[in-house]
Each structure stands twice: as structure tokens, then as C-alpha cells.
Amino acid sequence: MRTATAFTLLLALAAGAHAQQVGTNVRAEEDSGIKLTINSQLVVETVEARDKKGNFIDGLTAKDFKVTEDGAPQTVRICERQHLSASEPLPALKREDENVTIYKRLSRTQLAAERTDASQYKDHRLLAFYFDMSAMGPMDQMRALGAAEKFVRTQMSATDLISILRFNGGAVDVLQEFTADRNRLLSILETLIVGEGQGNDGTAEDSSKVDTGAAFGQDDSEFNLFTTDRQLSALQTTAKMLARMSEKKSLLYFASGLHLNGVDNMAQLHATVDEAVRAGVSFWPIDARGLVADAPLGDASQGSQGNISMYNGTAMQATTDRFQQSQDTLYSLAADTGGKALLDTNDLARGIVQAQQAISDYYIIGYYTTNAEQNGRFRKVKIELAPPTEAKLSYRQGYYAGKVFAKFNTADKERQLEDALMLEDPITDLTISMEIDHFQLNRAEYYVPIMVKIPGRELALAKHSGAEHTLIDFICEVKDEVSGYAVSNIRDFVNIKLSDATAADLIHRPIEYEAGFTLLPGRYSIKFLARDDETGRIGTYQTSFTIPNLNKETVSVPMSTVVLSSERKDVKDSIYDAVKAKERAKTDAVNPLVYDGKKMIPSVTRVFHAARPLYVYFQSYTETQSATTPATPATAAAPATPIVSYVTLYRDGKKVYESTPLAATAVAGNRLATAHFRFELDASKLPEGLYQCQVTVLDAAGQHASFWSAPIQLIP
């Protein structure tokens, strides 16, 4: 089992240590002169104008439109017609006519913005093919990709530009920008891997849930950071991408339904729809399951329910209700954004054609709103022709204004964090550095403590503004790099009371946040976000790390990571403790950095004061017998051979310090033969500067040795 364990926020005593630079930060108190800031918001509307007979009205200009926003008159600054009605279908592209070139996918997380020097999308229809691989089984994926290929080959017109996007449970991947190159589109569609992204969908929690044979395994819901659906959050992110184009956009959403579970999901649904309306994107969901006929007791792809519900009809009713609810969500996405859902049909390409035919000639008009307030509220837009005529106008009836962080409610803040977590481009408003260590717990599991450091001066803005506290949000996700799935996560926040003394300390000293996970050997990636809840500033730290399988180590002495520190604090001395007393006791029992009632605080930056002791800690694992071979009385009584270790400091390639060798034997009763090494070095007589710290471990009995080294900085 892989779980996140306890976490504690500590105020680091070491002053003057600089955190690793991740982004560029400017201190709020620095005065850079006079700044003139002008904010304006351009609102873009797409309008279809037709006469009584349904014919498009040509020749309209900005003076012909009368626009009001919440009753206030607006001045139309942009008016441009899009010519689409004359487009003809391209000749059918047969397979023998295709270019066999395999085009490279872009695999980006952002669509390129429309060029300002030319109207690259003028008189073109923008269709975004969005494949939700996490919500479709392999057969559904094949049908969705087949429908897209059929449209590109036989039904694509000369004015169509198509983009291909994919979501497989992580970030939204842009595989192809908007293009009319059919060979390029077909190459990408044909090389998409069927079956990827599976295992990220939700788990049924009703009578339709079946026995999967993992009754005692970890619940899938424990791997989700929030109850909001990540599929909806990914759609919201995609709508933000498409907002960079002024034209009409249709998003063809290929999925096998969407399941909502709880109030938070409804909030995310509303946020996704609001973002689409604001961006001028219409959703056209296509149910890749097609026309479905369910067997009363389920098909061969699932296990038996194994209870009375399979006999009294409850299971079948629950399955039907769940299926209909998943389609209701698709219908809501379409109806609320001006699209149409294609449900219960095996001709999936028909849904693409409907989205294509829904966009004909229209006008793009734009105005700079006179309402500059960023409150997130809905603004009603009314467009008429001047003088008033009986023409029928089709347009967006309103939009949701942007919202500044100060106006965010709790749901908005949660969505902001999850959006930031899903972005590949890190946000670096706050500076963050991190140290990741690992210690073997047993032959299968490793305890992985992390220590995060944030400069306190970047969080002291609340006190400068007169606030009595500063709230810091933390969110962290650990993913298996091989499968791409999240295996553990953290969602935490701390509330630090700011007295005058505490605020003064924060300006000059960093804050360190500690957390821990239990993981199996493997390659992982970690993404950690911290947000100052008073200002909305976010910092990101992202890296990859490997947990080695020390059971297979035969050349050198198996050992943990080496932790360097210049301070040990009482476990009770902290600004804020996010763990209850009982939970903290359990964590302290597992955490090897806690001993004698004190906790060693990893340096993270490896910058030390020469006047303070330098602590070095690590473990070695010299298992003397196989875990599968029971110990005999003779071997059990044999004295354990100690492991010898010492620490050496080098400067300019010359040895300037060496500690007294320390011999340690394995802890009694420990199957791993774990030996603990704790050094306390006196560096007060060494001059300041850069050193190379080396740890040497010798096992005389096994004739093995291990070496570890890292640079450190001594400051006065």
C-alpha cells in the first residue's frame, strides 16, 4: 500500500540560506519607480444575421450593430465577416492516395495563439477533435478514431481547419494545431495508441458495482486529489486554450460518458461551462459507446455482483441509471454551450458533420466593455441592428466576467490549484526548493520524506498589508513515470499567526514544510505547488526521482540517502502542526529523522553556518541472510560484524577534514540488518567556501564499500 503520511510545517532556524532559484521573483517592498497600468477587456461576439427567409444578411458594418451590456451601451470597435457558405467538400481521399509520411505529433500543452499580423483563421471553420482516452475503453477508442478518420477522408471541406487534442488522465496534449493537411491529420489519428489512459475513470458506488477481486486493496478514490472530476477540469483547460482564437470554435468531445459524483463535481461542471461560454466554444459530445444493449447480469468484461441485487433487478436498474446519468452530463455540456450531443447511434461521424454544418457565415464583432469590475458575474449582452429590423440574430447571450483572486470563493480556489497542477508550464511566483530522501522500511516498501523550503520574505506580504495571519495552501502529486498514474498525493493548508516578531522572522528566514510517502521501488515524478492564500501567488517544484531496489544490490553496501542538516528541533516546536497528536506519534515512529524526541531538519540547499554543528545521517542495510531462509541457532547466535563509516571534506581536490570512523551494528530483530549512522561534525575551524562532502561506508565481512558525495557551502 502506498499512502501519504504525516506532514509538519516548521520555521527554519537557519538564517540567510537561499532557496534554489526556480523562477524570477521581485520583492514586494522594492520600489522600481512610477508605474502606469491600463487595463481593458475586449469582448468578442460571433453573430449570425438572417432575414425573414433565412438568408444571410451581407454588407453589415460596425455602425449597423447596436450592443448593450447589462443595459449599458457599448461601442463596436471590430466588425468582420467570415465567409463559409461557399465551401465545397474536398474530394474523397482514398487510402492509396494518402501520403505515407509519418508526421511527428506536437505533444504540447498549449495551442498557439492567433497571429496578430494576419488573419490566419479568417474564413475558416475551426473544429477541435478532443479524445478523452481516460473515459473510453479500447473498443470505444477504436470507434472514435475511426469516425474521425472517416470525416477527414470523405467529409472534410475546404474551409475546415482541424486540431487534435488528447487527454489521458494527466495534462491535455496538443497533438496537432489547426490545419487543413489531411495527410498530417490521418497520420496522427492512425498512430494514436488504442488502450492508453485506462484506469483513471471513477468507481461506481452503487448496486451496479461488481466484485473485481480486490476487496482488500486500496480504494481508487484515494488517488484523486479532489472530488471534482479531472475530465471536466481538462475540458475547462482546453476551453481556455481555444479562447485565444476570435472565431467560432467547435470542440468534438469523444468520450464514453461522464460521471458526476457529488456537489463539487457540479461546481466543476458549472466552471467548465462558464469557461466555454466565455471563450466562445461550443461542446459537441459524441458518446463513443454508440448504441448500447446491456445484458441483465453484465457482460463478460466484468465480474458478477454476487449479491441479491442481481436477482431483484436492483443491479440492472442501477446500471441503467448510471448509464443515463453519464449521458445527461454530455447533454448538459452541449446544451449549455450551444452544441448538440450525439447519443445512442453507431454512426459517430454524423456528430462531426452536425458540428461542421452548424457553423456558416457569421460576423465577428468586438467591443471594449465599460464595466472593468472583475467579479466573475454573468453579464447579459444584447445585440440589435440599427435601425431595428425584423432580422433574426443568433449570438451568445452573455458571458462571465473574469475574477481576481480576492473575489475567489472556496471552490474557485480549489479549481485554481488543480488547474495549476495540470499545467505543464510551471507557475513560479513563489520560489520553492525540495529535498527527497528514501529509507527502506522492509523488503518491499520505502519511506520517502520530502522537505520543501520557501523563502519567508515572499509570504510576509499579509503582515505588510495589515493581516494577522498568512494562509499557505499545499498540493502535491506523485506519479509513476512508467504508467503515468498518480500513486500518492497531499492536499494541505496551514494558517500561520503573524505577530510582529513572527513576521520579522519570516522576512529573514525560510519556511520548511515536511511530508512523507510510502512507495515501492520504481521511477516517479513529483509536482508540488504552494500558494499564498492572501495574495494568490503560486510556486511550483517539479522533478523526477528513483527509489532503488536495494534488495538487488550486490556490488556495494546498500544504503539510504544521506541527509545533511545543521539543526535538530524538538518535535513540538513548530509554527503549525497539520497532524493530530496520535497521527504524529505514528509518523515519528516511522520517520528515521526523529530520534531522542528531536527531528533533524534536512538542509535542502546544503548551505551551512560554520559556527553550527553539521549533522550527517544515513542507514545501511547489510542483510546477512535471505528473507526466505530461516535463521539457524548457530547463525542467530553469531555476533554481527559492524559496518564502519566516516565523513571527509575536500576543498580544491585536497582533503581538509575527516571525521572519526564510526562503527555501527544492525538493530536487533531487524530483518534488513539496518544500521544507523549519525555524525556531528565541528566545522567551526574551517574557512568559508565550497566543499565536497564524501561519506564512505565499509563492510569488512562482505568486502563491500559504498561512497556518496555532494557539494556543500560553508558561510560565516
C-alpha positions in Angstrom: 0.0 0.0 0.0 1.3 3.4 -0.9 0.0 6.2 1.2 0.8 9.8 2.1 1.7 10.1 5.8 2.1 12.9 8.2 3.3 16.4 7.4 4.5 19.3 9.6 5.3 23.0 9.0 8.4 24.2 10.7 10.1 27.6 10.9 13.7 27.0 10.0 16.2 28.5 12.4 19.0 28.8 9.9 19.0 32.4 8.7 20.5 33.6 5.4 20.0 30.3 3.5 19.0 30.9 -0.1 16.4 28.6 -1.7 17.0 27.1 -5.1 16.0 29.5 -7.8 13.1 28.2 -9.8 11.6 31.4 -11.1 12.3 35.1 -11.0 10.8 36.8 -8.0 10.7 40.5 -7.2 10.3 41.5 -3.6 7.1 43.5 -3.0 8.9 46.1 -0.9 11.3 47.0 -3.8 10.5 50.4 -5.4 11.1 50.4 -9.1 9.7 53.8 -9.8 6.4 55.1 -11.2 4.2 52.5 -12.9 1.3 53.3 -15.2 -1.1 50.4 -15.7 -4.1 50.5 -18.1 -6.5 47.5 -18.1 -9.0 46.9 -20.9 -11.2 43.9 -21.7 -12.1 43.1 -25.3 -15.3 41.2 -25.6 -15.7 39.3 -28.9 -19.1 38.1 -30.1 -20.0 36.0 -33.2 -23.3 37.0 -34.7 -25.4 35.3 -37.4 -27.8 37.7 -39.1 -30.6 36.3 -41.3 -33.7 37.8 -42.9 -37.2 36.5 -42.8 -36.4 33.9 -45.5 -33.4 32.6 -43.6 -30.9 34.1 -46.0 -27.6 35.6 -44.6 -27.6 39.4 -44.5 -24.5 40.7 -46.2 -22.8 44.1 -46.1 -23.2 44.9 -42.4 -20.7 47.2 -40.7 -19.9 48.2 -37.2 -22.4 51.1 -37.4 -25.2 48.7 -38.2 -24.9 46.9 -34.8 -26.3 48.2 -31.5 -24.7 46.4 -28.5 -25.6 46.8 -24.8 -24.1 45.0 -21.8 -26.3 44.8 -18.8 -28.2 47.7 -20.4 -25.2 49.9 -20.8 -24.4 50.9 -24.5 -21.1 49.7 -25.9 -19.1 51.0 -28.9 -18.4 48.4 -31.5 -14.7 48.6 -32.5 -14.4 45.4 -34.6 -16.7 44.1 -37.3 -15.6 41.4 -39.7 -17.5 38.9 -41.9 -16.5 35.2 -42.1 -17.3 33.6 -45.5 -18.0 29.9 -45.0 -21.2 29.2 -47.0 -19.3 28.8 -50.3 -17.1 25.9 -49.1 -17.3 22.7 -51.0 -16.4 19.2 -49.7 -13.0 18.1 -50.7 -12.7 15.0 -53.0 -12.7 11.8 -51.0 -9.2 10.8 -50.1 -8.7 7.1 -50.7 -6.1 5.1 -48.8 -4.0 4.6 -51.9 -3.8 8.3 -52.3 -2.6 9.1 -48.8 0.9 10.3 -48.2 2.7 7.6 -46.2 4.8 10.1 -44.3 4.6 9.7 -40.6 4.2 13.1 -39.1 5.6 13.9 -35.6 3.0 14.8 -33.0 3.4 18.1 -31.3 2.7 16.8 -27.8 2.4 20.3 -26.4 0.1 21.6 -23.7 -0.9 24.9 -25.3 -2.4 25.8 -28.7 -0.6 28.6 -30.5 -2.3 32.0 -30.3 -3.7 33.5 -33.5 -1.2 35.8 -35.2 -1.8 39.5 -34.8 -0.2 40.4 -38.2 -2.5 38.3 -40.3 -5.9 36.6 -40.0 -4.7 33.1 -40.3 -8.1 31.7 -39.4 -10.3 34.1 -41.4 -13.0 32.4 -43.4 -12.2 29.1 -41.8 -14.2 26.7 -39.6 -12.3 25.6 -36.5 -13.0 22.0 -35.3 -11.1 20.7 -32.4 -11.1 16.8 -32.1 -10.7 16.1 -28.4 -10.2 12.4 -27.4 -10.7 11.6 -23.7 -8.7 8.4 -23.5 -9.3 8.1 -19.8 -13.0 7.8 -20.3 -13.1 5.3 -23.2 -12.4 1.6 -23.4 -10.2 0.2 -26.2 -13.2 -0.6 -28.4 -14.7 2.9 -27.9 -11.4 4.4 -28.7 -11.3 2.5 -32.0 -14.8 3.7 -32.9 -13.9 7.3 -32.1 -10.7 7.3 -34.0 -12.4 5.5 -36.9 -15.1 8.2 -37.1 -12.6 11.0 -37.1 -10.6 9.3 -39.9 -13.8 8.8 -41.9 -14.7 12.5 -41.6 -11.2 13.6 -42.6 -11.1 11.3 -45.7 -14.6 11.8 -47.0 -16.4 14.8 -45.4 -13.9 17.5 -44.7 -14.4 20.7 -46.6 -12.0 23.3 -48.0 -12.7 25.8 -45.2 -12.3 23.3 -42.3 -9.3 23.5 -40.0 -8.9 20.6 -37.6 -6.9 20.4 -34.4 -6.3 17.1 -32.5 -6.1 17.1 -28.7 -5.9 14.2 -26.2 -6.5 13.7 -22.5 -5.2 10.5 -20.8 -5.6 11.4 -17.2 -2.7 13.9 -16.9 -2.4 17.1 -18.9 -4.2 17.9 -22.1 -1.8 17.1 -25.0 -2.0 19.2 -28.2 -1.1 16.6 -30.9 -1.8 18.9 -33.8 -2.5 22.6 -34.3 -5.4 23.7 -36.5 -4.5 22.6 -40.0 -6.1 21.6 -43.4 -3.4 19.0 -44.2 -5.5 15.8 -44.3 -2.4 13.5 -44.6 -1.0 15.0 -41.5 -4.3 14.6 -39.6 -4.7 11.0 -40.7 -1.1 10.1 -39.8 -1.7 11.3 -36.2 -5.1 9.7 -35.9 -3.8 6.3 -37.2 -0.8 6.3 -34.8 -2.7 7.1 -31.7 -2.3 4.1 -29.3 -5.6 2.3 -28.6 -5.9 1.4 -24.9 -3.9 4.2 -23.4 -5.2 6.3 -20.5 -7.2 3.4 -19.0 -7.8 3.0 -15.3 -8.4 6.7 -14.5 -12.2 6.7 -14.5 -14.3 6.7 -11.4 -15.5 3.7 -9.5 -19.2 3.0 -9.2 -20.5 3.3 -5.7 -24.0 1.8 -6.1 -25.6 -1.6 -6.7 -24.0 -1.8 -10.2 -20.6 -2.1 -8.6 -19.1 -5.5 -9.2 -16.6 -7.7 -7.4 -13.2 -7.1 -9.0 -11.2 -9.4 -6.7 -9.5 -6.5 -4.9 -11.8 -6.1 -1.9 -8.8 -5.5 0.4 -6.9 -3.3 -1.9 -6.6 0.5 -1.8 -9.7 2.4 -3.0 -9.1 4.2 -6.3 -10.7 7.3 -4.8 -7.6 7.7 -2.5 -5.5 8.5 -5.6 -7.7 11.5 -6.5 -6.8 14.9 -5.2 -10.3 16.3 -5.2 -13.8 15.0 -5.7 -14.1 17.2 -8.7 -13.8 15.3 -12.0 -10.5 15.7 -13.7 -12.1 15.2 -17.0 -14.2 18.3 -16.6 -11.2 20.2 -15.4 -9.3 19.2 -18.5 -12.2 20.4 -20.7 -12.0 23.7 -18.9 -8.3 23.9 -19.6 -8.9 23.2 -23.3 -11.6 25.9 -23.5 -9.0 28.4 -22.1 -6.7 27.4 -24.9 -9.3 27.9 -27.6 -10.2 31.3 -26.1 -7.1 32.7 -27.9 -8.9 32.5 -31.2 -11.6 35.0 -32.0 -13.5 32.8 -34.4 -16.2 30.3 -33.6 -14.8 27.1 -32.2 -16.5 23.7 -32.0 -15.0 21.1 -29.7 -15.8 17.5 -30.7 -15.6 15.6 -27.4 -15.2 11.9 -27.9 -15.9 10.0 -24.6 -17.8 7.1 -23.1 -19.9 9.3 -20.9 -19.1 11.5 -17.9 -20.0 10.5 -14.3 -20.6 13.2 -11.7 -20.2 12.2 -8.0 -21.1 14.9 -5.5 -21.7 18.6 -5.2 -18.0 19.5 -6.1 -18.4 17.9 -9.5 -21.5 20.1 -10.2 -19.4 23.1 -9.3 -16.7 21.9 -11.7 -19.4 21.3 -14.4 -20.6 24.9 -14.0 -17.0 26.2 -14.1 -16.3 24.3 -17.3 -19.5 25.5 -19.0 -18.7 29.1 -17.8 -15.2 28.9 -19.3 -16.6 27.6 -22.6 -19.2 30.4 -22.8 -16.5 33.0 -22.0 -14.2 31.5 -24.7 -16.9 31.2 -27.4 -16.5 27.4 -27.5 -19.4 25.1 -28.2 -19.1 21.5 -27.0 -20.3 18.7 -29.3 -20.1 15.5 -27.2 -20.1 12.2 -29.0 -20.8 9.1 -27.0 -18.3 6.6 -28.4 -20.2 3.7 -26.8 -22.7 4.0 -29.6 -26.0 2.1 -29.3 -25.7 0.0 -26.2 -27.7 -3.0 -25.1 -26.7 -4.2 -21.6 -27.1 -7.8 -20.5 -29.2 -8.2 -17.3 -26.3 -9.5 -15.3 -23.5 -7.7 -17.1 -21.2 -8.8 -19.9 -18.0 -10.8 -19.9 -15.9 -7.7 -19.2 -17.0 -7.5 -15.6 -17.3 -9.8 -12.6 -20.6 -10.9 -11.0 -22.3 -8.6 -8.5 -22.5 -11.6 -6.2 -25.5 -10.3 -4.1 -29.2 -10.3 -4.0 -29.4 -7.2 -6.3 -28.6 -9.4 -9.3 -31.9 -11.2 -8.7 -34.4 -8.5 -7.7 -33.5 -6.1 -10.6 -31.7 -3.5 -8.4 -28.3 -4.1 -10.2 -29.8 -3.7 -13.6 -31.7 -0.6 -12.6 -28.5 0.9 -11.1 -26.6 0.1 -14.3 -29.3 1.8 -16.4 -29.4 4.8 -14.2 -25.7 5.2 -14.2 -25.6 5.0 -18.0 -28.3 7.6 -18.3 -26.6 9.9 -15.8 -23.4 9.7 -17.8 -25.3 10.8 -20.9 -27.1 13.5 -19.0 -23.7 15.2 -18.3 -22.8 15.0 -22.0 -26.2 16.6 -22.9 -25.7 19.4 -20.3 -22.3 20.2 -21.7 -23.8 20.5 -25.2 -27.0 22.4 -24.3 -25.3 24.9 -22.1 -22.7 25.9 -24.7 -24.7 25.9 -27.9 -23.7 22.4 -29.2 -25.5 19.2 -29.6 -24.8 15.7 -28.1 -24.7 12.7 -30.3 -26.1 9.8 -28.3 -27.2 6.2 -28.9 -26.0 5.9 -32.5 -23.2 3.9 -34.1 -22.6 6.5 -36.8 -20.2 8.7 -34.8 -19.1 10.7 -37.8 -22.6 12.1 -38.1 -21.9 14.1 -34.9 -18.8 15.7 -36.6 -20.9 16.6 -39.6 -23.5 18.2 -37.4 -20.9 20.4 -35.8 -19.5 21.2 -39.2 -22.8 22.3 -40.7 -23.8 24.3 -37.6 -21.1 26.9 -38.5 -22.0 29.0 -41.5 -21.4 32.7 -42.4 -21.2 35.0 -39.4 -19.9 38.3 -38.2 -17.2 38.8 -35.6 -17.8 42.0 -33.6 -15.8 43.2 -30.7 -16.1 46.0 -28.1 -14.2 47.1 -25.1 -16.5 46.7 -22.1 -17.2 49.8 -20.0 -17.5 47.6 -16.9 -14.0 47.0 -15.6 -15.0 45.2 -12.4 -13.6 41.6 -12.2 -16.2 39.9 -10.1 -16.9 36.8 -12.1 -20.6 37.6 -12.5 -22.7 36.9 -15.6 -23.1 39.9 -17.9 -26.1 40.0 -20.3 -25.3 41.0 -23.8 -28.0 42.3 -26.2 -27.3 42.9 -29.9 -29.7 44.5 -32.4 -29.5 46.0 -35.8 -29.8 49.8 -36.1 -32.3 50.8 -37.2 -34.3 47.9 -35.7 -35.3 45.4 -38.3 -37.1 42.0 -38.2 -33.8 40.2 -38.9 -33.0 37.2 -36.7 -29.7 37.4 -34.9 -28.0 34.4 -33.3 -25.3 35.2 -30.8 -24.0 34.5 -27.3 -26.5 36.0 -24.9 -23.8 36.9 -22.3 -20.6 35.9 -20.7 -19.0 35.5 -17.3 -16.6 38.2 -16.3 -13.1 37.4 -15.2 -12.4 37.2 -11.5 -9.4 38.4 -9.4 -8.1 36.2 -6.6 -9.5 38.4 -3.9 -13.0 37.5 -5.3 -12.4 33.7 -5.3 -14.6 31.5 -3.2 -13.5 28.2 -1.8 -14.5 26.2 -5.0 -12.7 28.8 -7.2 -9.5 28.4 -5.2 -9.6 24.6 -5.4 -10.1 24.7 -9.1 -7.2 27.2 -9.5 -4.9 24.8 -7.7 -6.0 21.8 -9.7 -5.6 23.8 -12.9 -2.1 24.8 -11.9 -1.3 21.2 -11.1 -2.4 20.0 -14.5 -0.4 22.7 -16.4 2.9 21.6 -17.8 4.2 25.1 -17.7 5.1 25.8 -14.0 4.0 28.9 -12.2 6.9 30.4 -10.4 5.5 33.4 -8.4 7.0 31.8 -5.3 10.5 30.3 -5.0 10.5 26.6 -3.9 13.2 24.1 -3.4 12.9 20.5 -2.3 14.9 17.5 -1.0 13.7 14.0 -1.5 15.1 11.1 0.6 14.4 7.5 0.9 14.8 4.9 3.7 14.0 1.2 3.4 11.2 0.0 5.7 11.0 -3.6 4.7 11.9 -5.7 1.7 9.1 -4.1 -0.3 8.4 -0.6 0.9 10.4 2.6 1.4 9.7 5.7 3.4 10.2 8.8 1.3 10.3 12.0 3.3 10.3 15.3 1.4 11.4 18.7 2.7 10.2 21.9 1.0 11.7 25.3 1.6 10.0 28.6 0.7 11.7 32.0 1.5 9.7 33.6 4.3 10.1 37.1 2.8 7.7 36.0 -0.1 5.0 35.1 2.4 5.2 38.1 4.7 3.1 40.3 2.5 0.0 39.6 4.6 1.6 41.3 7.6 2.7 44.2 5.5 -1.0 44.6 4.4 -2.2 44.6 8.0 -3.4 41.0 8.1 -2.9 39.0 11.3 -2.1 35.7 9.6 -1.0 34.2 6.4 -2.6 31.1 4.9 -0.5 28.7 2.8 -2.0 26.0 0.6 0.0 23.0 -0.4 -0.8 20.4 -3.1 1.4 17.6 -4.2 1.1 14.7 -6.6 3.4 11.7 -7.1 3.1 9.8 -10.3 4.6 6.5 -11.5 6.6 7.5 -14.6 6.0 4.2 -16.3 2.2 4.0 -16.1 1.6 7.8 -15.7 -0.9 7.2 -12.8 -0.9 9.1 -9.5 0.2 6.8 -6.7 0.1 9.3 -3.8 -0.9 12.9 -3.1 -1.1 15.6 -0.5 -3.7 18.4 0.0 -3.0 20.6 3.0 -3.1 24.1 4.2 -1.6 25.9 7.2 -2.6 29.0 8.9 0.3 30.9 10.5 -0.5 33.6 13.0 1.6 36.7 12.4 2.8 38.6 15.4 5.3 41.4 14.9 8.1 39.0 16.0 7.0 36.2 13.7 6.6 38.5 10.7 10.1 39.9 11.3 11.5 36.3 11.4 9.7 35.3 8.2 11.3 38.2 6.3 14.8 36.8 7.0 14.2 33.1 7.4 12.8 30.4 5.2 9.8 28.2 6.0 10.2 24.4 5.7 7.3 22.1 5.1 7.7 18.3 5.6 5.7 15.4 4.2 6.2 11.7 3.7 5.1 8.9 1.5 5.4 5.1 1.5 6.4 3.9 -2.0 7.6 0.8 -3.8 10.9 0.8 -5.8 10.5 2.5 -9.2 10.7 5.8 -11.1 8.5 8.6 -10.0 7.7 12.2 -10.8 6.6 14.7 -8.2 4.9 18.0 -8.6 4.5 20.3 -5.6 2.6 23.6 -5.5 2.4 26.2 -2.8 0.1 29.1 -2.8 0.0 32.2 -0.6 -3.7 32.4 0.1 -3.6 36.1 0.9 -2.2 37.2 -2.5 -2.8 34.2 -4.7 0.8 33.8 -5.7 1.8 30.2 -6.6 5.1 28.4 -6.7 5.8 25.1 -8.4 8.5 22.5 -7.9 8.7 19.5 -10.3 11.2 16.8 -10.7 11.8 13.1 -11.2 13.3 10.7 -8.7 14.1 7.0 -8.4 13.5 4.6 -5.5 16.2 1.9 -5.9 15.5 -1.8 -5.2 18.3 -2.3 -2.6 17.4 -6.0 -2.3 19.2 -6.5 -5.6 22.3 -4.6 -4.6 25.3 -7.0 -4.6 28.3 -4.8 -5.6 28.2 -2.1 -2.9 26.8 -1.7 0.6 23.0 -1.0 0.3 22.4 2.4 1.9 19.7 5.1 2.2 20.1 8.6 1.0 22.4 10.8 3.1 20.7 13.7 5.0 22.7 16.8 5.9 21.5 19.2 8.4 22.6 22.0 10.8 19.7 21.8 13.2 17.6 19.5 15.3 14.4 20.7 16.7 12.0 19.4 19.3 9.0 17.8 17.5 6.7 20.1 19.4 8.4 23.3 18.3 6.6 24.4 15.2 4.5 27.3 14.0 1.8 25.0 12.8 1.3 21.2 13.0 -1.1 19.7 10.5 -1.3 16.3 12.2 -3.2 15.3 15.2 -1.1 14.0 18.2 -1.9 10.4 17.6 -1.1 10.6 13.9 2.1 12.5 14.6 3.2 9.7 17.0 2.7 7.2 14.3 4.7 9.2 11.9 7.5 9.9 14.3 7.8 6.1 14.8 8.4 5.6 11.1 10.4 8.7 10.3 14.1 7.9 10.9 14.9 11.6 11.1 13.2 11.7 14.5 15.1 10.3 17.5 15.6 11.3 21.1 12.5 13.5 20.9 14.0 15.7 18.2 13.7 15.9 14.5 16.6 16.5 12.1 15.7 19.2 9.6 17.3 18.5 6.2 19.2 21.4 4.8 17.7 21.3 1.3 20.0 24.0 0.0 23.1 22.4 1.7 24.3 25.8 2.9 25.6 25.7 6.5 26.9 28.1 9.1 30.4 27.2 10.1 29.6 28.1 13.7 26.9 25.4 14.0 27.4 21.6 14.0 27.0 19.8 10.7 24.8 16.7 11.2 25.1 13.7 8.8 22.6 10.8 8.9 22.0 7.7 6.8 21.2 4.0 7.1 22.9 0.9 5.8 21.2 -2.4 5.1 23.6 -5.4 5.3 21.1 -8.3 5.4 23.1 -11.4 6.5 20.7 -14.0 5.4 18.0 -14.4 2.8 14.4 -13.5 3.8 13.3 -16.9 2.5 15.8 -18.9 4.5 15.1 -19.2 8.3 17.9 -18.5 10.6 19.6 -21.4 12.3 20.6 -21.3 16.0 24.3 -21.0 15.0 23.8 -18.1 12.7 21.4 -16.4 15.1 24.0 -16.5 17.9 26.9 -15.3 15.7 27.9 -11.7 16.5 27.1 -9.2 13.9 30.1 -7.6 12.1 30.0 -3.9 12.4 29.8 -1.5 9.4 32.4 1.3 9.5 31.8 4.7 8.1 33.5 8.2 8.1 32.9 11.6 6.6 35.5 13.5 4.6 35.5 17.1 3.4 37.6 18.1 0.3 38.4 21.5 -1.0 40.1 22.1 -4.3 40.7 18.4 -4.5 42.6 18.2 -1.2 41.3 16.6 2.0 40.8 19.2 4.7 38.7 17.3 7.2 38.0 13.7 8.2 35.7 12.5 11.0 36.5 9.8 13.4 35.4 6.4 12.0 32.1 5.3 13.4 31.2 1.6 13.7 27.6 0.6 13.8 25.9 -2.8 14.0 22.4 -3.8 12.9 19.4 -3.1 15.1 18.4 -6.3 16.9 15.4 -8.1 15.4 15.6 -6.1 12.1 15.2 -8.4 9.1 17.0 -5.8 6.9 20.0 -5.6 9.3 19.6 -1.8 9.4 22.5 0.1 10.9 22.1 3.8 11.8 24.9 6.3 11.3 24.8 9.7 13.0 27.7 12.1 12.7 28.1 15.5 14.3 30.9 17.5 12.6 32.6 20.5 14.0 33.3 22.8 11.1 34.0 26.0 13.1 37.7 25.9 12.3 37.2 25.6 8.5 37.2 28.7 6.4 34.1 29.6 4.5 33.7 28.4 0.9 32.7 25.5 -1.3 33.5 21.9 -0.1 32.9 18.4 -1.4 31.4 16.2 1.3 32.0 12.5 0.9 30.6 9.6 3.0 32.5 6.3 2.9 30.8 3.0 4.1 32.9 -0.2 4.6 31.6 -3.7 5.1 34.6 -5.8 6.1 32.6 -9.0 6.3 31.1 -8.8 2.8 34.2 -6.9 1.4 31.9 -4.3 0.0 32.0 -0.5 0.1 29.8 2.5 -0.8 30.6 6.1 -1.5 28.4 9.2 -1.5 29.4 12.8 -2.2 27.7 16.2 -2.7 28.9 19.8 -2.7 28.2 21.9 0.4 28.7 25.6 1.2 30.0 27.0 4.5 29.2 30.5 5.4 30.2 32.6 8.4 
